């Protein structure tokens, strides 16, 4: 006789609206790419590079925090 072993989260409905891991991954990757490419576009003054990178990294961080908060509410 074989019984299935319950796994964490198996009882939760799938997919949860508002949480799309692929979409979050794409958005975060886009922000990280833009942060890496700040110096490549030749536009910003060197004194503006680090603040611009910090802004993009903060946006990526906020996106991830929001996604985690949404998952925690499930």
mmCIF file of the N, C-alpha and C atoms, coordinates in Angstrom:
data_MODEL
# 
_entry.id   MODEL 
# 
loop_
_atom_site.group_PDB 
_atom_site.id 
_atom_site.type_symbol 
_atom_site.label_atom_id 
_atom_site.label_alt_id 
_atom_site.label_comp_id 
_atom_site.label_asym_id 
_atom_site.label_entity_id 
_atom_site.label_seq_id 
_atom_site.pdbx_PDB_ins_code 
_atom_site.Cartn_x 
_atom_site.Cartn_y 
_atom_site.Cartn_z 
_atom_site.occupancy 
_atom_site.B_iso_or_equiv 
_atom_site.pdbx_formal_charge 
_atom_site.auth_seq_id 
_atom_site.auth_comp_id 
_atom_site.auth_asym_id 
_atom_site.auth_atom_id 
_atom_site.pdbx_PDB_model_num 
ATOM 1   N N  . UNK A 1 1  ? 0.829  -1.173 0.000   1.00 0.00 ? 1  UNK A N  1 
ATOM 2   C CA . UNK A 1 1  ? 0.000  0.000  0.000   1.00 0.00 ? 1  UNK A CA 1 
ATOM 3   C C  . UNK A 1 1  ? 0.876  1.240  0.000   1.00 0.00 ? 1  UNK A C  1 
ATOM 4   N N  . UNK A 1 2  ? 0.598  2.119  -0.922  1.00 0.00 ? 2  UNK A N  1 
ATOM 5   C CA . UNK A 1 2  ? 1.423  3.316  -1.067  1.00 0.00 ? 2  UNK A CA 1 
ATOM 6   C C  . UNK A 1 2  ? 0.593  4.570  -0.814  1.00 0.00 ? 2  UNK A C  1 
ATOM 7   N N  . UNK A 1 3  ? 1.039  5.352  0.119   1.00 0.00 ? 3  UNK A N  1 
ATOM 8   C CA . UNK A 1 3  ? 0.376  6.638  0.373   1.00 0.00 ? 3  UNK A CA 1 
ATOM 9   C C  . UNK A 1 3  ? 1.302  7.764  -0.027  1.00 0.00 ? 3  UNK A C  1 
ATOM 10  N N  . UNK A 1 4  ? 0.702  8.798  -0.570  1.00 0.00 ? 4  UNK A N  1 
ATOM 11  C CA . UNK A 1 4  ? 1.525  9.937  -0.976  1.00 0.00 ? 4  UNK A CA 1 
ATOM 12  C C  . UNK A 1 4  ? 1.913  10.750 0.261   1.00 0.00 ? 4  UNK A C  1 
ATOM 13  N N  . UNK A 1 5  ? 3.074  11.313 0.189   1.00 0.00 ? 5  UNK A N  1 
ATOM 14  C CA . UNK A 1 5  ? 3.567  12.148 1.275   1.00 0.00 ? 5  UNK A CA 1 
ATOM 15  C C  . UNK A 1 5  ? 3.227  13.598 0.926   1.00 0.00 ? 5  UNK A C  1 
ATOM 16  N N  . UNK A 1 6  ? 2.505  14.292 1.810   1.00 0.00 ? 6  UNK A N  1 
ATOM 17  C CA . UNK A 1 6  ? 2.170  15.691 1.501   1.00 0.00 ? 6  UNK A CA 1 
ATOM 18  C C  . UNK A 1 6  ? 3.419  16.562 1.511   1.00 0.00 ? 6  UNK A C  1 
ATOM 19  N N  . UNK A 1 7  ? 3.461  17.485 0.613   1.00 0.00 ? 7  UNK A N  1 
ATOM 20  C CA . UNK A 1 7  ? 4.585  18.417 0.513   1.00 0.00 ? 7  UNK A CA 1 
ATOM 21  C C  . UNK A 1 7  ? 4.124  19.804 0.922   1.00 0.00 ? 7  UNK A C  1 
ATOM 22  N N  . UNK A 1 8  ? 5.015  20.606 1.461   1.00 0.00 ? 8  UNK A N  1 
ATOM 23  C CA . UNK A 1 8  ? 4.635  21.964 1.849   1.00 0.00 ? 8  UNK A CA 1 
ATOM 24  C C  . UNK A 1 8  ? 4.063  22.726 0.651   1.00 0.00 ? 8  UNK A C  1 
ATOM 25  N N  . UNK A 1 9  ? 2.937  23.353 0.870   1.00 0.00 ? 9  UNK A N  1 
ATOM 26  C CA . UNK A 1 9  ? 2.340  24.159 -0.178  1.00 0.00 ? 9  UNK A CA 1 
ATOM 27  C C  . UNK A 1 9  ? 1.403  23.416 -1.095  1.00 0.00 ? 9  UNK A C  1 
ATOM 28  N N  . UNK A 1 10 ? 1.340  22.086 -0.984  1.00 0.00 ? 10 UNK A N  1 
ATOM 29  C CA . UNK A 1 10 ? 0.465  21.306 -1.855  1.00 0.00 ? 10 UNK A CA 1 
ATOM 30  C C  . UNK A 1 10 ? -1.010 21.643 -1.650  1.00 0.00 ? 10 UNK A C  1 
ATOM 31  N N  . UNK A 1 11 ? -1.348 22.104 -0.468  1.00 0.00 ? 11 UNK A N  1 
ATOM 32  C CA . UNK A 1 11 ? -2.732 22.430 -0.174  1.00 0.00 ? 11 UNK A CA 1 
ATOM 33  C C  . UNK A 1 11 ? -3.161 23.787 -0.745  1.00 0.00 ? 11 UNK A C  1 
ATOM 34  N N  . UNK A 1 12 ? -2.208 24.554 -1.217  1.00 0.00 ? 12 UNK A N  1 
ATOM 35  C CA . UNK A 1 12 ? -2.501 25.886 -1.745  1.00 0.00 ? 12 UNK A CA 1 
ATOM 36  C C  . UNK A 1 12 ? -2.994 25.802 -3.183  1.00 0.00 ? 12 UNK A C  1 
ATOM 37  N N  . UNK A 1 13 ? -3.937 26.663 -3.535  1.00 0.00 ? 13 UNK A N  1 
ATOM 38  C CA . UNK A 1 13 ? -4.399 26.675 -4.932  1.00 0.00 ? 13 UNK A CA 1 
ATOM 39  C C  . UNK A 1 13 ? -3.308 27.193 -5.857  1.00 0.00 ? 13 UNK A C  1 
ATOM 40  N N  . UNK A 1 14 ? -3.251 26.678 -7.049  1.00 0.00 ? 14 UNK A N  1 
ATOM 41  C CA . UNK A 1 14 ? -2.261 27.102 -8.047  1.00 0.00 ? 14 UNK A CA 1 
ATOM 42  C C  . UNK A 1 14 ? -2.964 27.580 -9.287  1.00 0.00 ? 14 UNK A C  1 
ATOM 43  N N  . UNK A 1 15 ? -2.476 28.434 -10.058 1.00 0.00 ? 15 UNK A N  1 
ATOM 44  C CA . UNK A 1 15 ? -1.537 29.488 -9.691  1.00 0.00 ? 15 UNK A CA 1 
ATOM 45  C C  . UNK A 1 15 ? -2.251 30.601 -8.940  1.00 0.00 ? 15 UNK A C  1 
ATOM 46  N N  . UNK A 1 16 ? -1.512 31.277 -8.117  1.00 0.00 ? 16 UNK A N  1 
ATOM 47  C CA . UNK A 1 16 ? -2.080 32.379 -7.349  1.00 0.00 ? 16 UNK A CA 1 
ATOM 48  C C  . UNK A 1 16 ? -2.045 33.654 -8.184  1.00 0.00 ? 16 UNK A C  1 
ATOM 49  N N  . UNK A 1 17 ? -3.161 34.347 -8.282  1.00 0.00 ? 17 UNK A N  1 
ATOM 50  C CA . UNK A 1 17 ? -3.169 35.576 -9.071  1.00 0.00 ? 17 UNK A CA 1 
ATOM 51  C C  . UNK A 1 17 ? -2.223 36.619 -8.464  1.00 0.00 ? 17 UNK A C  1 
ATOM 52  N N  . UNK A 1 18 ? -1.501 37.283 -9.301  1.00 0.00 ? 18 UNK A N  1 
ATOM 53  C CA . UNK A 1 18 ? -0.577 38.317 -8.840  1.00 0.00 ? 18 UNK A CA 1 
ATOM 54  C C  . UNK A 1 18 ? 0.834  37.830 -8.589  1.00 0.00 ? 18 UNK A C  1 
ATOM 55  N N  . UNK A 1 19 ? 1.038  36.536 -8.593  1.00 0.00 ? 19 UNK A N  1 
ATOM 56  C CA . UNK A 1 19 ? 2.369  35.994 -8.367  1.00 0.00 ? 19 UNK A CA 1 
ATOM 57  C C  . UNK A 1 19 ? 2.734  35.149 -9.583  1.00 0.00 ? 19 UNK A C  1 
ATOM 58  N N  . UNK A 1 20 ? 3.546  35.729 -10.433 1.00 0.00 ? 20 UNK A N  1 
ATOM 59  C CA . UNK A 1 20 ? 4.003  35.018 -11.626 1.00 0.00 ? 20 UNK A CA 1 
ATOM 60  C C  . UNK A 1 20 ? 5.529  35.014 -11.593 1.00 0.00 ? 20 UNK A C  1 
ATOM 61  N N  . UNK A 1 21 ? 6.126  33.916 -11.121 1.00 0.00 ? 21 UNK A N  1 
ATOM 62  C CA . UNK A 1 21 ? 7.581  33.873 -10.983 1.00 0.00 ? 21 UNK A CA 1 
ATOM 63  C C  . UNK A 1 21 ? 8.330  34.229 -12.267 1.00 0.00 ? 21 UNK A C  1 
ATOM 64  N N  . UNK A 1 22 ? 7.829  33.785 -13.410 1.00 0.00 ? 22 UNK A N  1 
ATOM 65  C CA . UNK A 1 22 ? 8.522  34.089 -14.670 1.00 0.00 ? 22 UNK A CA 1 
ATOM 66  C C  . UNK A 1 22 ? 8.523  35.582 -14.935 1.00 0.00 ? 22 UNK A C  1 
ATOM 67  N N  . UNK A 1 23 ? 7.410  36.226 -14.685 1.00 0.00 ? 23 UNK A N  1 
ATOM 68  C CA . UNK A 1 23 ? 7.315  37.674 -14.891 1.00 0.00 ? 23 UNK A CA 1 
ATOM 69  C C  . UNK A 1 23 ? 8.240  38.434 -13.942 1.00 0.00 ? 23 UNK A C  1 
ATOM 70  N N  . UNK A 1 24 ? 8.253  38.003 -12.690 1.00 0.00 ? 24 UNK A N  1 
ATOM 71  C CA . UNK A 1 24 ? 9.127  38.643 -11.700 1.00 0.00 ? 24 UNK A CA 1 
ATOM 72  C C  . UNK A 1 24 ? 10.579 38.451 -12.098 1.00 0.00 ? 24 UNK A C  1 
ATOM 73  N N  . UNK A 1 25 ? 10.927 37.263 -12.539 1.00 0.00 ? 25 UNK A N  1 
ATOM 74  C CA . UNK A 1 25 ? 12.300 36.981 -12.964 1.00 0.00 ? 25 UNK A CA 1 
ATOM 75  C C  . UNK A 1 25 ? 12.694 37.901 -14.118 1.00 0.00 ? 25 UNK A C  1 
ATOM 76  N N  . UNK A 1 26 ? 11.820 38.052 -15.092 1.00 0.00 ? 26 UNK A N  1 
ATOM 77  C CA . UNK A 1 26 ? 12.115 38.901 -16.256 1.00 0.00 ? 26 UNK A CA 1 
ATOM 78  C C  . UNK A 1 26 ? 12.296 40.353 -15.843 1.00 0.00 ? 26 UNK A C  1 
ATOM 79  N N  . UNK A 1 27 ? 11.423 40.842 -14.961 1.00 0.00 ? 27 UNK A N  1 
ATOM 80  C CA . UNK A 1 27 ? 11.516 42.235 -14.527 1.00 0.00 ? 27 UNK A CA 1 
ATOM 81  C C  . UNK A 1 27 ? 12.797 42.489 -13.743 1.00 0.00 ? 27 UNK A C  1 
ATOM 82  N N  . UNK A 1 28 ? 13.132 41.586 -12.823 1.00 0.00 ? 28 UNK A N  1 
ATOM 83  C CA . UNK A 1 28 ? 14.349 41.752 -12.025 1.00 0.00 ? 28 UNK A CA 1 
ATOM 84  C C  . UNK A 1 28 ? 15.586 41.663 -12.924 1.00 0.00 ? 28 UNK A C  1 
ATOM 85  N N  . UNK A 1 29 ? 15.602 40.702 -13.839 1.00 0.00 ? 29 UNK A N  1 
ATOM 86  C CA . UNK A 1 29 ? 16.739 40.569 -14.754 1.00 0.00 ? 29 UNK A CA 1 
ATOM 87  C C  . UNK A 1 29 ? 16.902 41.827 -15.605 1.00 0.00 ? 29 UNK A C  1 
ATOM 88  N N  . UNK A 1 30 ? 15.781 42.402 -16.039 1.00 0.00 ? 30 UNK A N  1 
ATOM 89  C CA . UNK A 1 30 ? 15.839 43.646 -16.811 1.00 0.00 ? 30 UNK A CA 1 
ATOM 90  C C  . UNK A 1 30 ? 16.440 44.787 -16.008 1.00 0.00 ? 30 UNK A C  1 
ATOM 91  N N  . UNK A 1 31 ? 16.045 44.906 -14.747 1.00 0.00 ? 31 UNK A N  1 
ATOM 92  C CA . UNK A 1 31 ? 16.601 45.958 -13.894 1.00 0.00 ? 31 UNK A CA 1 
ATOM 93  C C  . UNK A 1 31 ? 18.088 45.744 -13.647 1.00 0.00 ? 31 UNK A C  1 
ATOM 94  N N  . UNK A 1 32 ? 18.487 44.482 -13.425 1.00 0.00 ? 32 UNK A N  1 
ATOM 95  C CA . UNK A 1 32 ? 19.904 44.201 -13.201 1.00 0.00 ? 32 UNK A CA 1 
ATOM 96  C C  . UNK A 1 32 ? 20.733 44.464 -14.460 1.00 0.00 ? 32 UNK A C  1 
ATOM 97  N N  . UNK A 1 33 ? 20.180 44.142 -15.606 1.00 0.00 ? 33 UNK A N  1 
ATOM 98  C CA . UNK A 1 33 ? 20.874 44.419 -16.865 1.00 0.00 ? 33 UNK A CA 1 
ATOM 99  C C  . UNK A 1 33 ? 21.048 45.915 -17.050 1.00 0.00 ? 33 UNK A C  1 
ATOM 100 N N  . UNK A 1 34 ? 19.998 46.665 -16.776 1.00 0.00 ? 34 UNK A N  1 
ATOM 101 C CA . UNK A 1 34 ? 20.096 48.129 -16.893 1.00 0.00 ? 34 UNK A CA 1 
ATOM 102 C C  . UNK A 1 34 ? 21.124 48.690 -15.917 1.00 0.00 ? 34 UNK A C  1 
ATOM 103 N N  . UNK A 1 35 ? 21.220 48.106 -14.716 1.00 0.00 ? 35 UNK A N  1 
ATOM 104 C CA . UNK A 1 35 ? 22.205 48.567 -13.733 1.00 0.00 ? 35 UNK A CA 1 
ATOM 105 C C  . UNK A 1 35 ? 23.628 48.296 -14.215 1.00 0.00 ? 35 UNK A C  1 
ATOM 106 N N  . UNK A 1 36 ? 23.823 47.137 -14.870 1.00 0.00 ? 36 UNK A N  1 
ATOM 107 C CA . UNK A 1 36 ? 25.154 46.822 -15.406 1.00 0.00 ? 36 UNK A CA 1 
ATOM 108 C C  . UNK A 1 36 ? 25.506 47.707 -16.598 1.00 0.00 ? 36 UNK A C  1 
ATOM 109 N N  . UNK A 1 37 ? 24.479 48.085 -17.370 1.00 0.00 ? 37 UNK A N  1 
ATOM 110 C CA . UNK A 1 37 ? 24.711 48.833 -18.605 1.00 0.00 ? 37 UNK A CA 1 
ATOM 111 C C  . UNK A 1 37 ? 24.729 50.347 -18.429 1.00 0.00 ? 37 UNK A C  1 
ATOM 112 N N  . UNK A 1 38 ? 24.629 50.824 -17.206 1.00 0.00 ? 38 UNK A N  1 
ATOM 113 C CA . UNK A 1 38 ? 24.603 52.276 -16.983 1.00 0.00 ? 38 UNK A CA 1 
ATOM 114 C C  . UNK A 1 38 ? 25.844 52.931 -17.570 1.00 0.00 ? 38 UNK A C  1 
ATOM 115 N N  . UNK A 1 39 ? 26.985 52.301 -17.447 1.00 0.00 ? 39 UNK A N  1 
ATOM 116 C CA . UNK A 1 39 ? 28.225 52.889 -17.959 1.00 0.00 ? 39 UNK A CA 1 
ATOM 117 C C  . UNK A 1 39 ? 28.393 52.662 -19.452 1.00 0.00 ? 39 UNK A C  1 
ATOM 118 N N  . UNK A 1 40 ? 27.707 51.675 -19.987 1.00 0.00 ? 40 UNK A N  1 
ATOM 119 C CA . UNK A 1 40 ? 27.890 51.330 -21.396 1.00 0.00 ? 40 UNK A CA 1 
ATOM 120 C C  . UNK A 1 40 ? 27.218 52.309 -22.343 1.00 0.00 ? 40 UNK A C  1 
ATOM 121 N N  . UNK A 1 41 ? 26.153 52.978 -21.871 1.00 0.00 ? 41 UNK A N  1 
ATOM 122 C CA . UNK A 1 41 ? 25.448 53.865 -22.796 1.00 0.00 ? 41 UNK A CA 1 
ATOM 123 C C  . UNK A 1 41 ? 26.145 55.204 -22.998 1.00 0.00 ? 41 UNK A C  1 
ATOM 124 N N  . UNK A 1 42 ? 27.152 55.490 -22.193 1.00 0.00 ? 42 UNK A N  1 
ATOM 125 C CA . UNK A 1 42 ? 27.936 56.705 -22.389 1.00 0.00 ? 42 UNK A CA 1 
ATOM 126 C C  . UNK A 1 42 ? 27.210 57.982 -22.013 1.00 0.00 ? 42 UNK A C  1 
ATOM 127 N N  . UNK A 1 43 ? 25.989 57.877 -21.546 1.00 0.00 ? 43 UNK A N  1 
ATOM 128 C CA . UNK A 1 43 ? 25.192 59.058 -21.248 1.00 0.00 ? 43 UNK A CA 1 
ATOM 129 C C  . UNK A 1 43 ? 25.492 59.717 -19.908 1.00 0.00 ? 43 UNK A C  1 
ATOM 130 N N  . UNK A 1 44 ? 25.442 58.957 -18.821 1.00 0.00 ? 44 UNK A N  1 
ATOM 131 C CA . UNK A 1 44 ? 25.538 59.618 -17.522 1.00 0.00 ? 44 UNK A CA 1 
ATOM 132 C C  . UNK A 1 44 ? 26.938 60.116 -17.201 1.00 0.00 ? 44 UNK A C  1 
ATOM 133 N N  . UNK A 1 45 ? 26.950 61.197 -16.452 1.00 0.00 ? 45 UNK A N  1 
ATOM 134 C CA . UNK A 1 45 ? 28.183 61.738 -15.898 1.00 0.00 ? 45 UNK A CA 1 
ATOM 135 C C  . UNK A 1 45 ? 28.706 60.692 -14.905 1.00 0.00 ? 45 UNK A C  1 
ATOM 136 N N  . UNK A 1 46 ? 30.022 60.498 -14.827 1.00 0.00 ? 46 UNK A N  1 
ATOM 137 C CA . UNK A 1 46 ? 30.553 59.483 -13.904 1.00 0.00 ? 46 UNK A CA 1 
ATOM 138 C C  . UNK A 1 46 ? 30.057 59.642 -12.461 1.00 0.00 ? 46 UNK A C  1 
ATOM 139 N N  . UNK A 1 47 ? 29.767 60.862 -12.042 1.00 0.00 ? 47 UNK A N  1 
ATOM 140 C CA . UNK A 1 47 ? 29.275 61.061 -10.678 1.00 0.00 ? 47 UNK A CA 1 
ATOM 141 C C  . UNK A 1 47 ? 27.828 60.603 -10.518 1.00 0.00 ? 47 UNK A C  1 
ATOM 142 N N  . UNK A 1 48 ? 27.143 60.315 -11.609 1.00 0.00 ? 48 UNK A N  1 
ATOM 143 C CA . UNK A 1 48 ? 25.753 59.871 -11.555 1.00 0.00 ? 48 UNK A CA 1 
ATOM 144 C C  . UNK A 1 48 ? 25.606 58.357 -11.710 1.00 0.00 ? 48 UNK A C  1 
ATOM 145 N N  . UNK A 1 49 ? 26.704 57.667 -12.004 1.00 0.00 ? 49 UNK A N  1 
ATOM 146 C CA . UNK A 1 49 ? 26.635 56.232 -12.267 1.00 0.00 ? 49 UNK A CA 1 
ATOM 147 C C  . UNK A 1 49 ? 26.194 55.444 -11.035 1.00 0.00 ? 49 UNK A C  1 
ATOM 148 N N  . UNK A 1 50 ? 26.871 55.638 -9.912  1.00 0.00 ? 50 UNK A N  1 
ATOM 149 C CA . UNK A 1 50 ? 26.552 54.864 -8.710  1.00 0.00 ? 50 UNK A CA 1 
ATOM 150 C C  . UNK A 1 50 ? 25.141 55.164 -8.201  1.00 0.00 ? 50 UNK A C  1 
ATOM 151 N N  . UNK A 1 51 ? 24.720 56.434 -8.133  1.00 0.00 ? 51 UNK A N  1 
ATOM 152 C CA . UNK A 1 51 ? 23.326 56.674 -7.712  1.00 0.00 ? 51 UNK A CA 1 
ATOM 153 C C  . UNK A 1 51 ? 22.294 56.030 -8.647  1.00 0.00 ? 51 UNK A C  1 
ATOM 154 N N  . UNK A 1 52 ? 22.559 56.036 -9.952  1.00 0.00 ? 52 UNK A N  1 
ATOM 155 C CA . UNK A 1 52 ? 21.628 55.411 -10.899 1.00 0.00 ? 52 UNK A CA 1 
ATOM 156 C C  . UNK A 1 52 ? 21.593 53.894 -10.711 1.00 0.00 ? 52 UNK A C  1 
ATOM 157 N N  . UNK A 1 53 ? 22.770 53.286 -10.512 1.00 0.00 ? 53 UNK A N  1 
ATOM 158 C CA . UNK A 1 53 ? 22.812 51.852 -10.257 1.00 0.00 ? 53 UNK A CA 1 
ATOM 159 C C  . UNK A 1 53 ? 22.091 51.523 -8.946  1.00 0.00 ? 53 UNK A C  1 
ATOM 160 N N  . UNK A 1 54 ? 22.298 52.353 -7.934  1.00 0.00 ? 54 UNK A N  1 
ATOM 161 C CA . UNK A 1 54 ? 21.632 52.132 -6.649  1.00 0.00 ? 54 UNK A CA 1 
ATOM 162 C C  . UNK A 1 54 ? 20.118 52.210 -6.799  1.00 0.00 ? 54 UNK A C  1 
ATOM 163 N N  . UNK A 1 55 ? 19.649 53.150 -7.601  1.00 0.00 ? 55 UNK A N  1 
ATOM 164 C CA . UNK A 1 55 ? 18.211 53.289 -7.828  1.00 0.00 ? 55 UNK A CA 1 
ATOM 165 C C  . UNK A 1 55 ? 17.641 52.037 -8.507  1.00 0.00 ? 55 UNK A C  1 
ATOM 166 N N  . UNK A 1 56 ? 18.332 51.542 -9.510  1.00 0.00 ? 56 UNK A N  1 
ATOM 167 C CA . UNK A 1 56 ? 17.867 50.344 -10.216 1.00 0.00 ? 56 UNK A CA 1 
ATOM 168 C C  . UNK A 1 56 ? 17.903 49.108 -9.318  1.00 0.00 ? 56 UNK A C  1 
ATOM 169 N N  . UNK A 1 57 ? 18.949 48.983 -8.506  1.00 0.00 ? 57 UNK A N  1 
ATOM 170 C CA . UNK A 1 57 ? 19.032 47.854 -7.582  1.00 0.00 ? 57 UNK A CA 1 
ATOM 171 C C  . UNK A 1 57 ? 17.945 47.935 -6.511  1.00 0.00 ? 57 UNK A C  1 
ATOM 172 N N  . UNK A 1 58 ? 17.637 49.146 -6.077  1.00 0.00 ? 58 UNK A N  1 
ATOM 173 C CA . UNK A 1 58 ? 16.566 49.319 -5.101  1.00 0.00 ? 58 UNK A CA 1 
ATOM 174 C C  . UNK A 1 58 ? 15.210 48.940 -5.702  1.00 0.00 ? 58 UNK A C  1 
ATOM 175 N N  . UNK A 1 59 ? 15.004 49.265 -6.964  1.00 0.00 ? 59 UNK A N  1 
ATOM 176 C CA . UNK A 1 59 ? 13.762 48.875 -7.635  1.00 0.00 ? 59 UNK A CA 1 
ATOM 177 C C  . UNK A 1 59 ? 13.648 47.355 -7.709  1.00 0.00 ? 59 UNK A C  1 
ATOM 178 N N  . UNK A 1 60 ? 14.753 46.683 -8.035  1.00 0.00 ? 60 UNK A N  1 
ATOM 179 C CA . UNK A 1 60 ? 14.753 45.215 -8.093  1.00 0.00 ? 60 UNK A CA 1 
ATOM 180 C C  . UNK A 1 60 ? 14.469 44.636 -6.706  1.00 0.00 ? 60 UNK A C  1 
ATOM 181 N N  . UNK A 1 61 ? 15.087 45.213 -5.696  1.00 0.00 ? 61 UNK A N  1 
ATOM 182 C CA . UNK A 1 61 ? 14.867 44.762 -4.326  1.00 0.00 ? 61 UNK A CA 1 
ATOM 183 C C  . UNK A 1 61 ? 13.399 44.936 -3.931  1.00 0.00 ? 61 UNK A C  1 
ATOM 184 N N  . UNK A 1 62 ? 12.827 46.104 -4.222  1.00 0.00 ? 62 UNK A N  1 
ATOM 185 C CA . UNK A 1 62 ? 11.422 46.353 -3.890  1.00 0.00 ? 62 UNK A CA 1 
ATOM 186 C C  . UNK A 1 62 ? 10.490 45.376 -4.590  1.00 0.00 ? 62 UNK A C  1 
ATOM 187 N N  . UNK A 1 63 ? 10.800 45.057 -5.828  1.00 0.00 ? 63 UNK A N  1 
ATOM 188 C CA . UNK A 1 63 ? 9.996  44.102 -6.586  1.00 0.00 ? 63 UNK A CA 1 
ATOM 189 C C  . UNK A 1 63 ? 10.027 42.723 -5.928  1.00 0.00 ? 63 UNK A C  1 
ATOM 190 N N  . UNK A 1 64 ? 11.211 42.297 -5.509  1.00 0.00 ? 64 UNK A N  1 
ATOM 191 C CA . UNK A 1 64 ? 11.341 40.999 -4.846  1.00 0.00 ? 64 UNK A CA 1 
ATOM 192 C C  . UNK A 1 64 ? 10.657 40.989 -3.485  1.00 0.00 ? 64 UNK A C  1 
ATOM 193 N N  . UNK A 1 65 ? 10.785 42.068 -2.738  1.00 0.00 ? 65 UNK A N  1 
ATOM 194 C CA . UNK A 1 65 ? 10.131 42.159 -1.427  1.00 0.00 ? 65 UNK A CA 1 
ATOM 195 C C  . UNK A 1 65 ? 8.613  42.100 -1.588  1.00 0.00 ? 65 UNK A C  1 
ATOM 196 N N  . UNK A 1 66 ? 8.100  42.810 -2.584  1.00 0.00 ? 66 UNK A N  1 
ATOM 197 C CA . UNK A 1 66 ? 6.657  42.803 -2.849  1.00 0.00 ? 66 UNK A CA 1 
ATOM 198 C C  . UNK A 1 66 ? 6.182  41.393 -3.225  1.00 0.00 ? 66 UNK A C  1 
ATOM 199 N N  . UNK A 1 67 ? 6.949  40.706 -4.038  1.00 0.00 ? 67 UNK A N  1 
ATOM 200 C CA . UNK A 1 67 ? 6.583  39.350 -4.427  1.00 0.00 ? 67 UNK A CA 1 
ATOM 201 C C  . UNK A 1 67 ? 6.583  38.414 -3.216  1.00 0.00 ? 67 UNK A C  1 
ATOM 202 N N  . UNK A 1 68 ? 7.578  38.544 -2.363  1.00 0.00 ? 68 UNK A N  1 
ATOM 203 C CA . UNK A 1 68 ? 7.628  37.710 -1.158  1.00 0.00 ? 68 UNK A CA 1 
ATOM 204 C C  . UNK A 1 68 ? 6.476  38.023 -0.221  1.00 0.00 ? 68 UNK A C  1 
ATOM 205 N N  . UNK A 1 69 ? 6.124  39.288 -0.088  1.00 0.00 ? 69 UNK A N  1 
ATOM 206 C CA . UNK A 1 69 ? 5.006  39.676 0.765   1.00 0.00 ? 69 UNK A CA 1 
ATOM 207 C C  . UNK A 1 69 ? 3.696  39.090 0.218   1.00 0.00 ? 69 UNK A C  1 
ATOM 208 N N  . UNK A 1 70 ? 3.547  39.084 -1.080  1.00 0.00 ? 70 UNK A N  1 
ATOM 209 C CA . UNK A 1 70 ? 2.352  38.513 -1.688  1.00 0.00 ? 70 UNK A CA 1 
ATOM 210 C C  . UNK A 1 70 ? 2.285  37.014 -1.425  1.00 0.00 ? 70 UNK A C  1 
ATOM 211 N N  . UNK A 1 71 ? 3.401  36.331 -1.552  1.00 0.00 ? 71 UNK A N  1 
ATOM 212 C CA . UNK A 1 71 ? 3.440  34.889 -1.311  1.00 0.00 ? 71 UNK A CA 1 
ATOM 213 C C  . UNK A 1 71 ? 3.160  34.585 0.168   1.00 0.00 ? 71 UNK A C  1 
ATOM 214 N N  . UNK A 1 72 ? 3.659  35.426 1.068   1.00 0.00 ? 72 UNK A N  1 
ATOM 215 C CA . UNK A 1 72 ? 3.428  35.208 2.498   1.00 0.00 ? 72 UNK A CA 1 
ATOM 216 C C  . UNK A 1 72 ? 1.953  35.320 2.864   1.00 0.00 ? 72 UNK A C  1 
ATOM 217 N N  . UNK A 1 73 ? 1.186  36.073 2.087   1.00 0.00 ? 73 UNK A N  1 
ATOM 218 C CA . UNK A 1 73 ? -0.239 36.264 2.375   1.00 0.00 ? 73 UNK A CA 1 
ATOM 219 C C  . UNK A 1 73 ? -1.084 35.090 1.934   1.00 0.00 ? 73 UNK A C  1 
ATOM 220 N N  . UNK A 1 74 ? -0.502 34.185 1.171   1.00 0.00 ? 74 UNK A N  1 
ATOM 221 C CA . UNK A 1 74 ? -1.262 33.046 0.654   1.00 0.00 ? 74 UNK A CA 1 
ATOM 222 C C  . UNK A 1 74 ? -1.617 32.114 1.794   1.00 0.00 ? 74 UNK A C  1 
# 
